[in-house]
Amino acid sequence: MPKKVYPKELKESVFKRLAPPNAEKVPDLAKELDIPRNTLYSWRSKALKESPATSKRASKWTSKDKFQAVLETASPPQLETSKYCRERG
């Protein structure tokens, strides 16, 4: 059976729906779009790897990175701070 090729636009829209902070659940999305779950799981992995928010985990931050995080979260409201922390690990 030949491998199904999905349009680039569909993949990009699915990437956005699978990526944090409001990532949708793969099984629900698979059912809605009629795309195999394994395909969506691989797309999600790719989206997370390419996401700048997940490119560098906090445990690997340098002092400069940590200081930048403090500066970026010094004055925003709590919801924005929570979002920032979820996105940056």
PDB file of N, CA, C and O in Angstrom:
ATOM      1  N   MET A   1       0.847  -1.179   0.000  1.00  0.00           N
ATOM      2  CA  MET A   1       0.000   0.000   0.000  1.00  0.00           C
ATOM      3  C   MET A   1       0.893   1.242   0.000  1.00  0.00           C
ATOM      4  O   MET A   1       1.778   1.362   0.847  1.00  0.00           O
ATOM      5  N   PRO A   2       0.671   2.169  -0.940  1.00  0.00           N
ATOM      6  CA  PRO A   2       1.534   3.351  -1.002  1.00  0.00           C
ATOM      7  C   PRO A   2       1.301   4.287   0.185  1.00  0.00           C
ATOM      8  O   PRO A   2       0.205   4.370   0.739  1.00  0.00           O
ATOM      9  N   LYS A   3       2.349   4.968   0.541  1.00  0.00           N
ATOM     10  CA  LYS A   3       2.308   5.924   1.643  1.00  0.00           C
ATOM     11  C   LYS A   3       1.490   7.142   1.216  1.00  0.00           C
ATOM     12  O   LYS A   3       1.696   7.691   0.134  1.00  0.00           O
ATOM     13  N   LYS A   4       0.564   7.554   2.077  1.00  0.00           N
ATOM     14  CA  LYS A   4      -0.269   8.704   1.764  1.00  0.00           C
ATOM     15  C   LYS A   4       0.519   9.989   2.009  1.00  0.00           C
ATOM     16  O   LYS A   4       1.190  10.132   3.032  1.00  0.00           O
ATOM     17  N   VAL A   5       0.430  10.912   1.068  1.00  0.00           N
ATOM     18  CA  VAL A   5       1.111  12.196   1.181  1.00  0.00           C
ATOM     19  C   VAL A   5       0.060  13.254   1.525  1.00  0.00           C
ATOM     20  O   VAL A   5      -0.955  13.389   0.841  1.00  0.00           O
ATOM     21  N   TYR A   6       0.326  13.995   2.592  1.00  0.00           N
ATOM     22  CA  TYR A   6      -0.598  15.027   3.041  1.00  0.00           C
ATOM     23  C   TYR A   6      -0.102  16.394   2.582  1.00  0.00           C
ATOM     24  O   TYR A   6       1.104  16.634   2.531  1.00  0.00           O
ATOM     25  N   PRO A   7      -1.032  17.294   2.248  1.00  0.00           N
ATOM     26  CA  PRO A   7      -0.627  18.641   1.817  1.00  0.00           C
ATOM     27  C   PRO A   7       0.134  19.376   2.930  1.00  0.00           C
ATOM     28  O   PRO A   7      -0.134  19.193   4.117  1.00  0.00           O
ATOM     29  N   LYS A   8       1.066  20.190   2.518  1.00  0.00           N
ATOM     30  CA  LYS A   8       1.890  20.958   3.455  1.00  0.00           C
ATOM     31  C   LYS A   8       1.020  21.833   4.359  1.00  0.00           C
ATOM     32  O   LYS A   8       1.298  21.961   5.551  1.00  0.00           O
ATOM     33  N   GLU A   9      -0.021  22.428   3.802  1.00  0.00           N
ATOM     34  CA  GLU A   9      -0.907  23.310   4.575  1.00  0.00           C
ATOM     35  C   GLU A   9      -1.605  22.536   5.697  1.00  0.00           C
ATOM     36  O   GLU A   9      -1.758  23.042   6.808  1.00  0.00           O
ATOM     37  N   LEU A  10      -2.025  21.307   5.394  1.00  0.00           N
ATOM     38  CA  LEU A  10      -2.678  20.486   6.415  1.00  0.00           C
ATOM     39  C   LEU A  10      -1.693  20.157   7.530  1.00  0.00           C
ATOM     40  O   LEU A  10      -2.026  20.264   8.710  1.00  0.00           O
ATOM     41  N   LYS A  11      -0.489  19.760   7.159  1.00  0.00           N
ATOM     42  CA  LYS A  11       0.526  19.439   8.162  1.00  0.00           C
ATOM     43  C   LYS A  11       0.801  20.639   9.068  1.00  0.00           C
ATOM     44  O   LYS A  11       0.884  20.495  10.288  1.00  0.00           O
ATOM     45  N   GLU A  12       0.939  21.810   8.474  1.00  0.00           N
ATOM     46  CA  GLU A  12       1.234  23.013   9.265  1.00  0.00           C
ATOM     47  C   GLU A  12       0.098  23.325  10.228  1.00  0.00           C
ATOM     48  O   GLU A  12       0.347  23.700  11.374  1.00  0.00           O
ATOM     49  N   SER A  13      -1.145  23.176   9.779  1.00  0.00           N
ATOM     50  CA  SER A  13      -2.272  23.458  10.673  1.00  0.00           C
ATOM     51  C   SER A  13      -2.332  22.429  11.801  1.00  0.00           C
ATOM     52  O   SER A  13      -2.684  22.765  12.932  1.00  0.00           O
ATOM     53  N   VAL A  14      -1.991  21.182  11.495  1.00  0.00           N
ATOM     54  CA  VAL A  14      -1.974  20.139  12.517  1.00  0.00           C
ATOM     55  C   VAL A  14      -0.828  20.384  13.499  1.00  0.00           C
ATOM     56  O   VAL A  14      -1.000  20.198  14.703  1.00  0.00           O
ATOM     57  N   PHE A  15       0.350  20.805  12.994  1.00  0.00           N
ATOM     58  CA  PHE A  15       1.480  21.140  13.876  1.00  0.00           C
ATOM     59  C   PHE A  15       1.033  22.156  14.928  1.00  0.00           C
ATOM     60  O   PHE A  15       1.316  22.001  16.116  1.00  0.00           O
ATOM     61  N   LYS A  16       0.340  23.183  14.479  1.00  0.00           N
ATOM     62  CA  LYS A  16      -0.099  24.241  15.408  1.00  0.00           C
ATOM     63  C   LYS A  16      -1.053  23.697  16.455  1.00  0.00           C
ATOM     64  O   LYS A  16      -1.006  24.105  17.616  1.00  0.00           O
ATOM     65  N   ARG A  17      -1.918  22.779  16.052  1.00  0.00           N
ATOM     66  CA  ARG A  17      -2.891  22.215  16.985  1.00  0.00           C
ATOM     67  C   ARG A  17      -2.253  21.224  17.960  1.00  0.00           C
ATOM     68  O   ARG A  17      -2.782  20.998  19.049  1.00  0.00           O
ATOM     69  N   LEU A  18      -1.132  20.638  17.577  1.00  0.00           N
ATOM     70  CA  LEU A  18      -0.457  19.657  18.426  1.00  0.00           C
ATOM     71  C   LEU A  18       0.585  20.285  19.347  1.00  0.00           C
ATOM     72  O   LEU A  18       0.994  19.674  20.334  1.00  0.00           O
ATOM     73  N   ALA A  19       1.010  21.499  19.026  1.00  0.00           N
ATOM     74  CA  ALA A  19       2.086  22.146  19.776  1.00  0.00           C
ATOM     75  C   ALA A  19       1.570  22.817  21.050  1.00  0.00           C
ATOM     76  O   ALA A  19       0.412  23.228  21.119  1.00  0.00           O
ATOM     77  N   PRO A  20       2.438  22.922  22.054  1.00  0.00           N
ATOM     78  CA  PRO A  20       2.073  23.643  23.275  1.00  0.00           C
ATOM     79  C   PRO A  20       1.821  25.109  22.970  1.00  0.00           C
ATOM     80  O   PRO A  20       2.270  25.568  21.920  1.00  0.00           O
ATOM     81  N   PRO A  21       1.159  25.855  23.782  1.00  0.00           N
ATOM     82  CA  PRO A  21       0.665  25.495  25.100  1.00  0.00           C
ATOM     83  C   PRO A  21      -0.725  24.854  25.080  1.00  0.00           C
ATOM     84  O   PRO A  21      -1.128  24.270  26.086  1.00  0.00           O
ATOM     85  N   ASN A  22      -1.460  24.937  23.994  1.00  0.00           N
ATOM     86  CA  ASN A  22      -2.816  24.398  23.951  1.00  0.00           C
ATOM     87  C   ASN A  22      -2.896  23.128  23.121  1.00  0.00           C
ATOM     88  O   ASN A  22      -3.840  22.946  22.352  1.00  0.00           O
ATOM     89  N   ALA A  23      -1.936  22.270  23.265  1.00  0.00           N
ATOM     90  CA  ALA A  23      -1.849  21.055  22.455  1.00  0.00           C
ATOM     91  C   ALA A  23      -3.106  20.205  22.600  1.00  0.00           C
ATOM     92  O   ALA A  23      -3.558  19.901  23.704  1.00  0.00           O
ATOM     93  N   GLU A  24      -3.650  19.833  21.447  1.00  0.00           N
ATOM     94  CA  GLU A  24      -4.827  18.972  21.443  1.00  0.00           C
ATOM     95  C   GLU A  24      -4.375  17.519  21.561  1.00  0.00           C
ATOM     96  O   GLU A  24      -3.225  17.200  21.256  1.00  0.00           O
ATOM     97  N   LYS A  25      -5.251  16.657  21.992  1.00  0.00           N
ATOM     98  CA  LYS A  25      -4.934  15.240  22.160  1.00  0.00           C
ATOM     99  C   LYS A  25      -4.927  14.541  20.808  1.00  0.00           C
ATOM    100  O   LYS A  25      -5.833  14.722  19.994  1.00  0.00           O
ATOM    101  N   VAL A  26      -3.892  13.742  20.582  1.00  0.00           N
ATOM    102  CA  VAL A  26      -3.712  13.049  19.300  1.00  0.00           C
ATOM    103  C   VAL A  26      -4.909  12.161  18.941  1.00  0.00           C
ATOM    104  O   VAL A  26      -5.392  12.245  17.812  1.00  0.00           O
ATOM    105  N   PRO A  27      -5.407  11.314  19.847  1.00  0.00           N
ATOM    106  CA  PRO A  27      -6.530  10.450  19.461  1.00  0.00           C
ATOM    107  C   PRO A  27      -7.761  11.237  18.985  1.00  0.00           C
ATOM    108  O   PRO A  27      -8.436  10.837  18.036  1.00  0.00           O
ATOM    109  N   ASP A  28      -8.040  12.363  19.659  1.00  0.00           N
ATOM    110  CA  ASP A  28      -9.184  13.183  19.251  1.00  0.00           C
ATOM    111  C   ASP A  28      -8.969  13.781  17.871  1.00  0.00           C
ATOM    112  O   ASP A  28      -9.870  13.780  17.032  1.00  0.00           O
ATOM    113  N   LEU A  29      -7.781  14.282  17.649  1.00  0.00           N
ATOM    114  CA  LEU A  29      -7.449  14.898  16.372  1.00  0.00           C
ATOM    115  C   LEU A  29      -7.427  13.853  15.249  1.00  0.00           C
ATOM    116  O   LEU A  29      -7.855  14.131  14.129  1.00  0.00           O
ATOM    117  N   ALA A  30      -6.936  12.671  15.550  1.00  0.00           N
ATOM    118  CA  ALA A  30      -6.897  11.595  14.550  1.00  0.00           C
ATOM    119  C   ALA A  30      -8.299  11.226  14.098  1.00  0.00           C
ATOM    120  O   ALA A  30      -8.551  11.014  12.912  1.00  0.00           O
ATOM    121  N   LYS A  31      -9.193  11.154  15.049  1.00  0.00           N
ATOM    122  CA  LYS A  31     -10.582  10.813  14.727  1.00  0.00           C
ATOM    123  C   LYS A  31     -11.232  11.926  13.898  1.00  0.00           C
ATOM    124  O   LYS A  31     -11.919  11.661  12.912  1.00  0.00           O
ATOM    125  N   GLU A  32     -11.004  13.163  14.314  1.00  0.00           N
ATOM    126  CA  GLU A  32     -11.588  14.311  13.620  1.00  0.00           C
ATOM    127  C   GLU A  32     -11.090  14.420  12.180  1.00  0.00           C
ATOM    128  O   GLU A  32     -11.878  14.667  11.267  1.00  0.00           O
ATOM    129  N   LEU A  33      -9.790  14.237  11.975  1.00  0.00           N
ATOM    130  CA  LEU A  33      -9.192  14.453  10.655  1.00  0.00           C
ATOM    131  C   LEU A  33      -9.058  13.175   9.828  1.00  0.00           C
ATOM    132  O   LEU A  33      -8.687  13.231   8.656  1.00  0.00           O
ATOM    133  N   ASP A  34      -9.356  12.032  10.430  1.00  0.00           N
ATOM    134  CA  ASP A  34      -9.219  10.741   9.764  1.00  0.00           C
ATOM    135  C   ASP A  34      -7.780  10.522   9.273  1.00  0.00           C
ATOM    136  O   ASP A  34      -7.531  10.137   8.130  1.00  0.00           O
ATOM    137  N   ILE A  35      -6.853  10.788  10.195  1.00  0.00           N
ATOM    138  CA  ILE A  35      -5.420  10.577   9.947  1.00  0.00           C
ATOM    139  C   ILE A  35      -4.953   9.591  11.014  1.00  0.00           C
ATOM    140  O   ILE A  35      -5.312   9.739  12.182  1.00  0.00           O
ATOM    141  N   PRO A  36      -4.164   8.589  10.638  1.00  0.00           N
ATOM    142  CA  PRO A  36      -3.708   7.610  11.640  1.00  0.00           C
ATOM    143  C   PRO A  36      -2.992   8.261  12.821  1.00  0.00           C
ATOM    144  O   PRO A  36      -2.240   9.223  12.669  1.00  0.00           O
ATOM    145  N   ARG A  37      -3.254   7.701  14.001  1.00  0.00           N
ATOM    146  CA  ARG A  37      -2.631   8.262  15.211  1.00  0.00           C
ATOM    147  C   ARG A  37      -1.110   8.244  15.136  1.00  0.00           C
ATOM    148  O   ARG A  37      -0.460   9.203  15.551  1.00  0.00           O
ATOM    149  N   ASN A  38      -0.536   7.167  14.612  1.00  0.00           N
ATOM    150  CA  ASN A  38       0.927   7.089  14.515  1.00  0.00           C
ATOM    151  C   ASN A  38       1.489   8.220  13.675  1.00  0.00           C
ATOM    152  O   ASN A  38       2.553   8.759  13.978  1.00  0.00           O
ATOM    153  N   THR A  39       0.771   8.580  12.616  1.00  0.00           N
ATOM    154  CA  THR A  39       1.198   9.703  11.774  1.00  0.00           C
ATOM    155  C   THR A  39       1.194  10.991  12.591  1.00  0.00           C
ATOM    156  O   THR A  39       2.145  11.771  12.544  1.00  0.00           O
ATOM    157  N   LEU A  40       0.116  11.203  13.338  1.00  0.00           N
ATOM    158  CA  LEU A  40       0.026  12.424  14.148  1.00  0.00           C
ATOM    159  C   LEU A  40       1.057  12.443  15.267  1.00  0.00           C
ATOM    160  O   LEU A  40       1.590  13.504  15.594  1.00  0.00           O
ATOM    161  N   TYR A  41       1.346  11.291  15.857  1.00  0.00           N
ATOM    162  CA  TYR A  41       2.385  11.254  16.899  1.00  0.00           C
ATOM    163  C   TYR A  41       3.748  11.633  16.311  1.00  0.00           C
ATOM    164  O   TYR A  41       4.520  12.342  16.956  1.00  0.00           O
ATOM    165  N   SER A  42       4.044  11.175  15.114  1.00  0.00           N
ATOM    166  CA  SER A  42       5.328  11.539  14.508  1.00  0.00           C
ATOM    167  C   SER A  42       5.351  13.018  14.139  1.00  0.00           C
ATOM    168  O   SER A  42       6.381  13.679  14.272  1.00  0.00           O
ATOM    169  N   TRP A  43       4.213  13.538  13.676  1.00  0.00           N
ATOM    170  CA  TRP A  43       4.142  14.971  13.374  1.00  0.00           C
ATOM    171  C   TRP A  43       4.323  15.792  14.645  1.00  0.00           C
ATOM    172  O   TRP A  43       4.989  16.827  14.634  1.00  0.00           O
ATOM    173  N   ARG A  44       3.720  15.322  15.751  1.00  0.00           N
ATOM    174  CA  ARG A  44       3.845  16.049  17.016  1.00  0.00           C
ATOM    175  C   ARG A  44       5.298  16.063  17.478  1.00  0.00           C
ATOM    176  O   ARG A  44       5.796  17.092  17.936  1.00  0.00           O
ATOM    177  N   SER A  45       5.974  14.933  17.359  1.00  0.00           N
ATOM    178  CA  SER A  45       7.391  14.877  17.742  1.00  0.00           C
ATOM    179  C   SER A  45       8.206  15.872  16.932  1.00  0.00           C
ATOM    180  O   SER A  45       9.057  16.581  17.470  1.00  0.00           O
ATOM    181  N   LYS A  46       7.937  15.915  15.639  1.00  0.00           N
ATOM    182  CA  LYS A  46       8.652  16.849  14.771  1.00  0.00           C
ATOM    183  C   LYS A  46       8.340  18.295  15.166  1.00  0.00           C
ATOM    184  O   LYS A  46       9.242  19.132  15.221  1.00  0.00           O
ATOM    185  N   ALA A  47       7.080  18.586  15.439  1.00  0.00           N
ATOM    186  CA  ALA A  47       6.682  19.948  15.819  1.00  0.00           C
ATOM    187  C   ALA A  47       7.367  20.372  17.114  1.00  0.00           C
ATOM    188  O   ALA A  47       7.818  21.510  17.238  1.00  0.00           O
ATOM    189  N   LEU A  48       7.443  19.451  18.082  1.00  0.00           N
ATOM    190  CA  LEU A  48       8.085  19.779  19.351  1.00  0.00           C
ATOM    191  C   LEU A  48       9.582  19.992  19.195  1.00  0.00           C
ATOM    192  O   LEU A  48      10.161  20.857  19.852  1.00  0.00           O
ATOM    193  N   LYS A  49      10.212  19.203  18.324  1.00  0.00           N
ATOM    194  CA  LYS A  49      11.650  19.367  18.089  1.00  0.00           C
ATOM    195  C   LYS A  49      11.957  20.698  17.423  1.00  0.00           C
ATOM    196  O   LYS A  49      12.986  21.314  17.701  1.00  0.00           O
ATOM    197  N   GLU A  50      11.066  21.142  16.544  1.00  0.00           N
ATOM    198  CA  GLU A  50      11.303  22.374  15.797  1.00  0.00           C
ATOM    199  C   GLU A  50      10.837  23.616  16.540  1.00  0.00           C
ATOM    200  O   GLU A  50      11.173  24.735  16.151  1.00  0.00           O
ATOM    201  N   SER A  51      10.071  23.429  17.598  1.00  0.00           N
ATOM    202  CA  SER A  51       9.537  24.558  18.348  1.00  0.00           C
ATOM    203  C   SER A  51      10.651  25.271  19.106  1.00  0.00           C
ATOM    204  O   SER A  51      11.398  24.628  19.844  1.00  0.00           O
ATOM    205  N   PRO A  52      10.777  26.595  18.937  1.00  0.00           N
ATOM    206  CA  PRO A  52      11.815  27.323  19.684  1.00  0.00           C
ATOM    207  C   PRO A  52      11.578  27.257  21.183  1.00  0.00           C
ATOM    208  O   PRO A  52      12.523  27.355  21.966  1.00  0.00           O
ATOM    209  N   ALA A  53      10.338  27.092  21.585  1.00  0.00           N
ATOM    210  CA  ALA A  53      10.027  27.038  23.012  1.00  0.00           C
ATOM    211  C   ALA A  53      10.585  25.792  23.669  1.00  0.00           C
ATOM    212  O   ALA A  53      10.882  25.807  24.864  1.00  0.00           O
ATOM    213  N   THR A  54      10.733  24.712  22.912  1.00  0.00           N
ATOM    214  CA  THR A  54      11.214  23.471  23.506  1.00  0.00           C
ATOM    215  C   THR A  54      12.634  23.142  23.077  1.00  0.00           C
ATOM    216  O   THR A  54      13.131  22.049  23.350  1.00  0.00           O
ATOM    217  N   SER A  55      13.280  24.070  22.415  1.00  0.00           N
ATOM    218  CA  SER A  55      14.614  23.785  21.899  1.00  0.00           C
ATOM    219  C   SER A  55      15.675  23.691  22.988  1.00  0.00           C
ATOM    220  O   SER A  55      16.717  23.067  22.787  1.00  0.00           O
ATOM    221  N   LYS A  56      15.420  24.299  24.129  1.00  0.00           N
ATOM    222  CA  LYS A  56      16.418  24.290  25.189  1.00  0.00           C
ATOM    223  C   LYS A  56      15.707  24.182  26.536  1.00  0.00           C
ATOM    224  O   LYS A  56      15.031  25.123  26.949  1.00  0.00           O
ATOM    225  N   ARG A  57      15.843  23.087  27.204  1.00  0.00           N
ATOM    226  CA  ARG A  57      15.208  22.868  28.486  1.00  0.00           C
ATOM    227  C   ARG A  57      15.926  23.650  29.585  1.00  0.00           C
ATOM    228  O   ARG A  57      17.125  23.916  29.499  1.00  0.00           O
ATOM    229  N   ALA A  58      15.168  24.010  30.614  1.00  0.00           N
ATOM    230  CA  ALA A  58      15.698  24.821  31.703  1.00  0.00           C
ATOM    231  C   ALA A  58      16.904  24.175  32.371  1.00  0.00           C
ATOM    232  O   ALA A  58      17.799  24.878  32.839  1.00  0.00           O
ATOM    233  N   SER A  59      16.940  22.856  32.422  1.00  0.00           N
ATOM    234  CA  SER A  59      18.067  22.185  33.075  1.00  0.00           C
ATOM    235  C   SER A  59      19.377  22.402  32.320  1.00  0.00           C
ATOM    236  O   SER A  59      20.454  22.179  32.873  1.00  0.00           O
ATOM    237  N   LYS A  60      19.291  22.832  31.071  1.00  0.00           N
ATOM    238  CA  LYS A  60      20.496  23.063  30.274  1.00  0.00           C
ATOM    239  C   LYS A  60      20.748  24.547  30.032  1.00  0.00           C
ATOM    240  O   LYS A  60      21.603  24.906  29.222  1.00  0.00           O
ATOM    241  N   TRP A  61      20.015  25.406  30.724  1.00  0.00           N
ATOM    242  CA  TRP A  61      20.187  26.842  30.549  1.00  0.00           C
ATOM    243  C   TRP A  61      21.503  27.309  31.152  1.00  0.00           C
ATOM    244  O   TRP A  61      21.958  26.797  32.175  1.00  0.00           O
ATOM    245  N   THR A  62      22.100  28.289  30.494  1.00  0.00           N
ATOM    246  CA  THR A  62      23.276  28.941  31.052  1.00  0.00           C
ATOM    247  C   THR A  62      22.797  30.014  32.029  1.00  0.00           C
ATOM    248  O   THR A  62      21.598  30.276  32.126  1.00  0.00           O
ATOM    249  N   SER A  63      23.718  30.624  32.743  1.00  0.00           N
ATOM    250  CA  SER A  63      23.357  31.722  33.647  1.00  0.00           C
ATOM    251  C   SER A  63      22.714  32.857  32.869  1.00  0.00           C
ATOM    252  O   SER A  63      21.772  33.491  33.344  1.00  0.00           O
ATOM    253  N   LYS A  64      23.225  33.110  31.674  1.00  0.00           N
ATOM    254  CA  LYS A  64      22.671  34.162  30.829  1.00  0.00           C
ATOM    255  C   LYS A  64      21.218  33.849  30.465  1.00  0.00           C
ATOM    256  O   LYS A  64      20.366  34.737  30.505  1.00  0.00           O
ATOM    257  N   ASP A  65      20.929  32.587  30.109  1.00  0.00           N
ATOM    258  CA  ASP A  65      19.566  32.179  29.781  1.00  0.00           C
ATOM    259  C   ASP A  65      18.632  32.369  30.979  1.00  0.00           C
ATOM    260  O   ASP A  65      17.506  32.845  30.834  1.00  0.00           O
ATOM    261  N   LYS A  66      19.114  31.991  32.154  1.00  0.00           N
ATOM    262  CA  LYS A  66      18.307  32.122  33.367  1.00  0.00           C
ATOM    263  C   LYS A  66      18.015  33.582  33.681  1.00  0.00           C
ATOM    264  O   LYS A  66      16.897  33.940  34.052  1.00  0.00           O
ATOM    265  N   PHE A  67      19.023  34.411  33.528  1.00  0.00           N
ATOM    266  CA  PHE A  67      18.839  35.844  33.777  1.00  0.00           C
ATOM    267  C   PHE A  67      17.829  36.426  32.786  1.00  0.00           C
ATOM    268  O   PHE A  67      16.984  37.238  33.163  1.00  0.00           O
ATOM    269  N   GLN A  68      17.918  36.013  31.527  1.00  0.00           N
ATOM    270  CA  GLN A  68      16.979  36.474  30.507  1.00  0.00           C
ATOM    271  C   GLN A  68      15.553  36.069  30.873  1.00  0.00           C
ATOM    272  O   GLN A  68      14.622  36.852  30.680  1.00  0.00           O
ATOM    273  N   ALA A  69      15.372  34.867  31.393  1.00  0.00           N
ATOM    274  CA  ALA A  69      14.049  34.408  31.802  1.00  0.00           C
ATOM    275  C   ALA A  69      13.500  35.282  32.929  1.00  0.00           C
ATOM    276  O   ALA A  69      12.315  35.615  32.940  1.00  0.00           O
ATOM    277  N   VAL A  70      14.355  35.645  33.864  1.00  0.00           N
ATOM    278  CA  VAL A  70      13.931  36.520  34.958  1.00  0.00           C
ATOM    279  C   VAL A  70      13.509  37.878  34.411  1.00  0.00           C
ATOM    280  O   VAL A  70      12.482  38.420  34.820  1.00  0.00           O
ATOM    281  N   LEU A  71      14.285  38.424  33.502  1.00  0.00           N
ATOM    282  CA  LEU A  71      13.938  39.719  32.910  1.00  0.00           C
ATOM    283  C   LEU A  71      12.610  39.657  32.145  1.00  0.00           C
ATOM    284  O   LEU A  71      11.790  40.571  32.231  1.00  0.00           O
ATOM    285  N   GLU A  72      12.411  38.562  31.395  1.00  0.00           N
ATOM    286  CA  GLU A  72      11.206  38.433  30.580  1.00  0.00           C
ATOM    287  C   GLU A  72       9.951  38.196  31.418  1.00  0.00           C
ATOM    288  O   GLU A  72       8.844  38.476  30.958  1.00  0.00           O
ATOM    289  N   THR A  73      10.106  37.690  32.630  1.00  0.00           N
ATOM    290  CA  THR A  73       8.941  37.392  33.466  1.00  0.00           C
ATOM    291  C   THR A  73       8.818  38.326  34.670  1.00  0.00           C
ATOM    292  O   THR A  73       7.994  38.081  35.550  1.00  0.00           O
ATOM    293  N   ALA A  74       9.605  39.373  34.725  1.00  0.00           N
ATOM    294  CA  ALA A  74       9.629  40.251  35.889  1.00  0.00           C
ATOM    295  C   ALA A  74       8.315  40.975  36.127  1.00  0.00           C
ATOM    296  O   ALA A  74       7.915  41.150  37.278  1.00  0.00           O
ATOM    297  N   SER A  75       7.634  41.399  35.074  1.00  0.00           N
ATOM    298  CA  SER A  75       6.432  42.186  35.304  1.00  0.00           C
ATOM    299  C   SER A  75       5.139  41.647  34.695  1.00  0.00           C
ATOM    300  O   SER A  75       4.086  42.218  34.981  1.00  0.00           O
ATOM    301  N   PRO A  76       5.137  40.604  33.888  1.00  0.00           N
ATOM    302  CA  PRO A  76       3.861  40.173  33.322  1.00  0.00           C
ATOM    303  C   PRO A  76       2.932  39.563  34.368  1.00  0.00           C
ATOM    304  O   PRO A  76       3.379  39.108  35.421  1.00  0.00           O
ATOM    305  N   PRO A  77       1.638  39.559  34.066  1.00  0.00           N
ATOM    306  CA  PRO A  77       0.674  38.937  34.973  1.00  0.00           C
ATOM    307  C   PRO A  77       0.953  37.439  35.138  1.00  0.00           C
ATOM    308  O   PRO A  77       1.691  36.845  34.352  1.00  0.00           O
ATOM    309  N   GLN A  78       0.356  36.844  36.164  1.00  0.00           N
ATOM    310  CA  GLN A  78       0.623  35.452  36.503  1.00  0.00           C
ATOM    311  C   GLN A  78       0.309  34.499  35.355  1.00  0.00           C
ATOM    312  O   GLN A  78       1.052  33.541  35.143  1.00  0.00           O
ATOM    313  N   LEU A  79      -0.772  34.733  34.605  1.00  0.00           N
ATOM    314  CA  LEU A  79      -1.111  33.836  33.501  1.00  0.00           C
ATOM    315  C   LEU A  79      -0.036  33.837  32.431  1.00  0.00           C
ATOM    316  O   LEU A  79       0.305  32.788  31.884  1.00  0.00           O
ATOM    317  N   GLU A  80       0.494  35.005  32.134  1.00  0.00           N
ATOM    318  CA  GLU A  80       1.563  35.085  31.141  1.00  0.00           C
ATOM    319  C   GLU A  80       2.824  34.402  31.647  1.00  0.00           C
ATOM    320  O   GLU A  80       3.522  33.738  30.881  1.00  0.00           O
ATOM    321  N   THR A  81       3.121  34.560  32.928  1.00  0.00           N
ATOM    322  CA  THR A  81       4.289  33.912  33.514  1.00  0.00           C
ATOM    323  C   THR A  81       4.138  32.389  33.451  1.00  0.00           C
ATOM    324  O   THR A  81       5.086  31.677  33.120  1.00  0.00           O
ATOM    325  N   SER A  82       2.945  31.902  33.769  1.00  0.00           N
ATOM    326  CA  SER A  82       2.683  30.458  33.716  1.00  0.00           C
ATOM    327  C   SER A  82       2.851  29.943  32.295  1.00  0.00           C
ATOM    328  O   SER A  82       3.451  28.892  32.074  1.00  0.00           O
ATOM    329  N   LYS A  83       2.321  30.685  31.340  1.00  0.00           N
ATOM    330  CA  LYS A  83       2.450  30.291  29.933  1.00  0.00           C
ATOM    331  C   LYS A  83       3.921  30.244  29.524  1.00  0.00           C
ATOM    332  O   LYS A  83       4.366  29.301  28.871  1.00  0.00           O
ATOM    333  N   TYR A  84       4.661  31.267  29.914  1.00  0.00           N
ATOM    334  CA  TYR A  84       6.089  31.343  29.599  1.00  0.00           C
ATOM    335  C   TYR A  84       6.820  30.123  30.161  1.00  0.00           C
ATOM    336  O   TYR A  84       7.626  29.499  29.472  1.00  0.00           O
ATOM    337  N   CYS A  85       6.532  29.797  31.405  1.00  0.00           N
ATOM    338  CA  CYS A  85       7.206  28.671  32.055  1.00  0.00           C
ATOM    339  C   CYS A  85       6.855  27.348  31.386  1.00  0.00           C
ATOM    340  O   CYS A  85       7.727  26.496  31.215  1.00  0.00           O
ATOM    341  N   ARG A  86       5.598  27.163  31.007  1.00  0.00           N
ATOM    342  CA  ARG A  86       5.214  25.932  30.308  1.00  0.00           C
ATOM    343  C   ARG A  86       5.936  25.810  28.968  1.00  0.00           C
ATOM    344  O   ARG A  86       6.401  24.732  28.598  1.00  0.00           O
ATOM    345  N   GLU A  87       6.023  26.918  28.252  1.00  0.00           N
ATOM    346  CA  GLU A  87       6.651  26.902  26.930  1.00  0.00           C
ATOM    347  C   GLU A  87       8.149  26.669  27.001  1.00  0.00           C
ATOM    348  O   GLU A  87       8.719  26.017  26.126  1.00  0.00           O
ATOM    349  N   ARG A  88       8.784  27.191  28.023  1.00  0.00           N
ATOM    350  CA  ARG A  88      10.248  27.115  28.124  1.00  0.00           C
ATOM    351  C   ARG A  88      10.742  25.934  28.934  1.00  0.00           C
ATOM    352  O   ARG A  88      11.947  25.689  28.986  1.00  0.00           O
ATOM    353  N   GLY A  89       9.858  25.207  29.558  1.00  0.00           N
ATOM    354  CA  GLY A  89      10.292  24.023  30.327  1.00  0.00           C
ATOM    355  C   GLY A  89      10.708  24.393  31.700  1.00  0.00           C
ATOM    356  O   GLY A  89      11.100  23.525  32.481  1.00  0.00           O
TER     357      GLY A  89
END
